[in-house]
């Protein structure tokens, strides 16, 4: 069986407006026999990297899939704790954001409009969230967890930072008798440390509570970006109201010149935490998190201090650095897609997918053509194609977690459930 990497368009040609009757799913995916775990009866090469051989090749496709078994009680308790944590953190963030908006409105100067400030703050927020969607589209994170991340940044991190930074500024000003000294310390020292620590804490909490949602550096960047987007959203509202008489200048500086500033800072922490998820040691985050946090604080301090004194460095340092970050994200997305392709190839060798389907699932053009193919066949096909793409992506991430040595107690139950979704979706699409 040819590998997905060497496949030509074949029966699934994204250039075709109407593919052949078999559609994206070749005959082998419908009626071909289940194949052995590896070529010539050998074990899956990817399985050899698993610790102590605990993770082997996926089970071969049976003629009838067994019903998923109940998860172990410990797993169910862990999920309930995760749900409780999600509700508590979401409520805490929402209350914090509501309180912050009330405080901003209550202390606003006459003529300042909170409504206009919120609308203006939504513009850079939309840009950031669309970018996050683009980064995260191969294996999307749960929307409920992303909402929790956003509200943590907007309602928890901002409130803590506002209180601590204001207190530090007043304390230094009273001690030195110089108001400028207090503002300088707050901007260059207190703000980078407090803000990045509170934002990074949000990412770390999500990692510890929803460990299975972290499959690598890209996921860490996604959650960090959403936390930072929430923080920047609330902070922009504060600045837009505070400097409403200079709203145009303030909007240009914060929404146009630096919409990704906070995202870039906090992404250092998220990158480190996400990278720790791929390491053998489950405690790698203990020493990886401080490394990422140190980078975030350093970048933030540089931005607040050096750039305030020498704005020309924005063009000399910041823009090249930002472009380098963009290049890093693109490379990480490519690596994530290649990892997905390798893991789905494991299931193709076991008979669950056709190689053409692996190519379809792991390419943008393939997914687009598949959705077009499904739309031409009605709502039921559209839903089945959506379920297939989601299940396949989750299946690849789940297997990679196991190969990295982070399989959870209900790994087998999750795999069975996802494989059943694949089987059910393909039955709807092609009668598999």
Beta strands, then each sheet from edge to edge (+ up, - down):
end
